[in-house]
Amino acid sequence: MEHNKISNKTANMTTHAVGAFPRAVTVQKAASEQGFDWPEIAGVLDKVAEELDELRDAVAHKDTSHAYAELGDLLFAAVSVARFLNANPETCLHAATTRFEARMKQVTQIAEKDGISLQSCTPDRLDMLWEQAKALMHQQLEKDLDKPPGIHAD
């Protein structure tokens, strides 16, 4: 039975023994080996959009347990995207977290320089600060890329 092949491959993978991302990748690869997969990434991206819509609906209805389940489905679908891109989802999340930390540090520096209290900012003002930090970081990256190798930014 096809299901047994997938179950046997993942039988020893409990939530506590293996991280969620590696477990999801292994389960998805086992399913893919059985022919249960999208033919191309467009289908995976559509699934991500579908799961996001379902999460939004659950949140709008204040259905917390359903929202948790939909968030899990969204994360599982995102792992499929990573798999199609041959990317490690754990590495992608670490990189995103590092970018967020750097950008947040930049936002804080801009706010301090301009005498702005982040806690008193409106969401629109916070978004403006975020975009300003993002632009400054892109400018710095471009400067760094234009420099000869071995020369670092100040």
C-alpha positions as CSV (number, residue, x, y, z in Angstrom):
1,M,0.0,0.0,0.0
2,E,1.4,3.4,-1.0
3,H,0.4,5.0,2.3
4,N,2.6,2.5,4.1
5,K,5.6,3.6,2.1
6,I,5.2,7.1,3.3
7,S,4.3,6.0,6.9
8,N,7.3,3.7,7.1
9,K,9.6,6.5,5.9
10,T,8.4,8.9,8.5
11,A,7.4,6.5,11.3
12,N,10.2,7.5,13.6
13,M,9.8,11.2,13.0
14,T,7.9,12.6,15.9
15,T,7.3,16.3,16.4
16,H,9.7,16.3,19.4
17,A,12.5,14.2,17.9
18,V,12.9,16.2,14.7
19,G,12.2,19.9,14.0
20,A,9.0,20.8,12.2
21,F,10.7,22.0,9.1
22,P,12.9,18.9,8.5
23,R,9.9,16.7,9.3
24,A,7.7,18.5,6.8
25,V,10.4,18.3,4.1
26,T,10.8,14.6,4.7
27,V,7.1,13.9,4.6
28,Q,6.7,16.0,1.5
29,K,9.6,14.3,-0.3
30,A,8.1,10.9,0.6
31,A,4.7,11.9,-0.8
32,S,6.4,13.3,-3.9
33,E,8.2,10.0,-4.5
34,Q,4.8,8.4,-4.6
35,G,3.6,10.9,-7.2
36,F,1.7,13.1,-4.8
37,D,3.1,16.5,-5.7
38,W,2.5,19.6,-7.9
39,P,4.0,19.4,-11.4
40,E,5.4,23.0,-11.0
41,I,5.8,25.7,-8.4
42,A,2.8,27.7,-9.6
43,G,0.5,25.1,-8.0
44,V,2.4,25.4,-4.8
45,L,2.1,29.2,-4.8
46,D,-1.6,28.9,-5.4
47,K,-1.8,26.6,-2.4
48,V,0.0,29.2,-0.3
49,A,-2.5,31.8,-1.4
50,E,-5.4,29.4,-0.6
51,E,-4.1,28.7,2.9
52,L,-3.6,32.4,3.5
53,D,-7.2,33.1,2.5
54,E,-8.4,30.3,4.9
55,L,-6.3,31.8,7.7
56,R,-7.7,35.2,7.1
57,D,-11.2,33.8,7.2
58,A,-10.6,32.0,10.5
59,V,-9.1,35.1,12.0
60,A,-12.0,37.2,10.8
61,H,-14.4,34.8,12.5
62,K,-12.3,34.9,15.6
63,D,-11.9,31.1,15.4
64,T,-8.6,30.6,17.2
65,S,-8.3,26.8,16.9
66,H,-9.2,27.0,13.2
67,A,-6.7,29.8,12.7
68,Y,-3.9,27.7,14.4
69,A,-4.7,24.8,12.0
70,E,-4.7,27.1,9.0
71,L,-1.4,28.7,10.1
72,G,0.1,25.2,10.2
73,D,-1.3,24.5,6.7
74,L,0.2,27.8,5.5
75,L,3.6,26.9,7.0
76,F,3.4,23.4,5.5
77,A,2.7,25.0,2.0
78,A,5.6,27.4,2.5
79,V,7.8,24.4,3.1
80,S,6.7,23.1,-0.3
81,V,7.7,26.4,-1.9
82,A,11.2,26.0,-0.3
83,R,11.4,22.4,-1.5
84,F,10.5,23.5,-5.1
85,L,13.3,26.2,-4.9
86,N,15.7,23.7,-3.4
87,A,16.0,25.9,-0.4
88,N,16.3,24.9,3.2
89,P,13.2,26.4,5.0
90,E,15.1,26.6,8.3
91,T,17.9,28.6,6.6
92,C,15.4,30.9,4.9
93,L,13.6,31.6,8.1
94,H,17.0,32.3,9.9
95,A,17.9,34.7,7.1
96,A,14.6,36.4,7.2
97,T,14.9,36.8,11.0
98,T,18.4,38.3,10.6
99,R,17.2,40.7,8.0
100,F,14.3,41.7,10.3
101,E,16.7,42.3,13.2
102,A,19.0,44.4,11.1
103,R,16.1,46.5,9.7
104,M,14.6,46.9,13.2
105,K,17.9,48.2,14.4
106,Q,18.0,50.6,11.5
107,V,14.4,51.8,12.3
108,T,15.4,52.3,15.9
109,Q,18.4,54.4,14.9
110,I,16.3,56.5,12.6
111,A,13.7,57.1,15.3
112,E,16.4,58.0,17.9
113,K,18.1,60.4,15.5
114,D,14.8,62.1,14.7
115,G,13.6,62.1,18.3
116,I,10.7,59.8,17.6
117,S,9.2,57.4,20.1
118,L,8.3,54.1,18.3
119,Q,5.7,53.4,20.9
120,S,3.8,56.6,20.0
121,C,3.9,56.1,16.2
122,T,0.9,55.3,14.2
123,P,1.0,52.1,12.0
124,D,1.4,54.3,8.9
125,R,4.4,56.2,10.5
126,L,6.0,52.8,11.5
127,D,5.6,51.6,8.0
128,M,7.2,54.8,6.7
129,L,10.2,54.3,9.1
130,W,10.4,50.6,8.0
131,E,10.5,51.6,4.3
132,Q,13.1,54.3,5.1
133,A,15.3,51.7,6.8
134,K,14.8,49.3,4.0
135,A,15.9,51.9,1.4
136,L,19.0,52.9,3.5
137,M,20.0,49.3,3.8
138,H,19.6,48.7,0.1
139,Q,21.8,51.9,-0.5
140,Q,24.4,50.5,1.8
141,L,24.4,47.1,0.1
142,E,24.8,48.8,-3.3
143,K,27.7,50.8,-2.0
144,D,29.3,47.6,-0.6
145,L,28.8,45.8,-4.0
146,D,30.5,48.7,-5.9
147,K,33.6,48.5,-3.7
148,P,36.6,46.3,-4.7
149,P,36.9,43.0,-2.9
150,G,38.5,43.3,0.6
151,I,37.2,46.8,1.3
152,H,34.4,47.0,3.8
153,A,31.8,49.6,4.6
154,D,32.4,51.9,7.6
